[in-house]
Amino acid sequence: MKGNTLHLTLSLKSYPHQCSIITTKKDWHLLKRLIKSFVYALRGIYLTFKTERNFKIQITALCLVVASGIYLDITPLEWGILTLTIGFVLAAESFNTAIERISDEIAAGKQSISIRNIKDISAGAVLLSAISALVTGILILFIPFIQQII
């Protein structure tokens, strides 16, 4: 690093190019804000994992899927499909958690049909994503595993 400029050397077909990505205090401020946003997002993932039983179950399923994928030597395309599917389920669970928490905060302990419906719809979305993931896992992992045994 020279002064207030961060230099990055990129190699493209053995031709070095130098580009400055941070040149002003405003750039540094924007970079610090970006880093903070990642820290907040990671904290949110941690809180979800720490407090939500279903998220822990889904992380366990993720580990089983990864182990199965390695064992079955699935293709990069299949890895991509599984990655998107797993990400979809974990994101749905995270959204559901956020919706439940904000709903509980709004309801302030009172019973509300509207809040109950909102939470049920959100949980239903997670269930739909989990069913989709299950079908994807059966098609990519379970059927080939059974074929290997037979």
N, C-alpha and C positions, 0 to 999 in steps of 0.2 A: 504494500500500500504506500503510495506517495502522496503526501499532503492529505487533502480531502477527497482524493480520487482513488477508487478501487479499480485496478486493472485486471483484466482477465484475458489470458492467452488461450485462443481456440486453435485447434489444429484441424484443418480441413484439407484432406489430400496432401498432407505434408507442407502446406503453406500456412505459416503462422500469421494470425491476424490479432491485432490488439484492439480491444474496444473498452471504453469507459462506461460502466453502468451506473456509477454513483459519482456525481460531480458537484452537487450542491448540498447545502444543509437541508433543503426541502427533500431531496432524494433520500438523505439519511433518515429524515423524519418518516417518510413514506415506508422505507424499509423497516424501521422500528415498529411502525403500526402493523405492517404485514406479519412480522414475527410475533407480535402480541396476539394477533388474530389466530395464528396457528396454536399458540399456547392456550388460548381460551378454548379452541376447538378440541384440543387434546384433553383439556380438563373436563370438557363435556363428555367425551368418550369414557374417561376414567370414572366420572360420577355415574354414568349409566351402567358401566360394568360393576361398580361397587354396590349399587343399590337395586339393580333390576335382576331378578332371578331368571327371567326369560332370556335376557341378553347373555347371561352366563351360559345358559343352555345352548343358545345359538353359537356362542364362541366355541363351546365344546364340539358342536356339530361341525363347525368350520374346521377344527383340528382333525376330526375324523374324515372329512371330505378331502383335506389336503393329503393325509396319509393314504387314503384310498386312491387318490389321483396319482400319487407317486408310485404306489404298488402296481397300478394298472398301466402306468406309463402312458397317460392320456396325451392327446395332441395339444399343441399351443391353442388351437381354436377352442377345444373343450375346456382348457384352463381359462380362457377368456370368458366363455359362457358361464362357467362356475363362479369366476370372480365377480362378474356382473350380478349374478343371482344372489350370491352371498352378500355383496354390498347392498343390494336392494333390500334384503331382509333386515340387515343390521341398521340401515338408514330408516326403514319403516318402524322398527322397534324404537329407535331414538326419537323419531317424530312422535310416536305414540306416547313415550315417556314425557316428552315436553308438553304435549297436549293434556295429558292427565294431570301433570303438576300445575299447569296454568289454570286448568278447570277447577282443581281443588282450591287453588288460591282465590279464584273468582267466587266460588260457591261459599267460601268461608265456613265450611262445616255444615251448611244447610243442604237438605235434600232438594234436588232440582231435576225435573224430568229432562229438561233441555241439556243440562250438563251430563246426565247419565247417557242420553242419546249420543252426544258428542263423543264421549269416551267409548261407547260401544262401537260407533262407526270407526273410530281410530283403531280400536283393537281388531275390528273386522278387516281393516286394511292390512294389518300385520299378519293375520291369519291367511288372507289371500296371497300375500307375498311368500309365506312359509309353504303353502300348498304348491305354489309355482316352483319354489326351490326343491321341494320334495320330488315333484315330477321330473324336474331337470336332473336331479341326482339319480333317480331311478334310470332315466334314459342314458346318462353318461357313465354312471358308475356301477349300478346294481346289475343291469342286464349284461354288460361285458364281464363282470365278475362271475355271474352264473354261467355264462358261456365258457369261461376259462375252466370252471370246475367240471362241466359236462364233457 
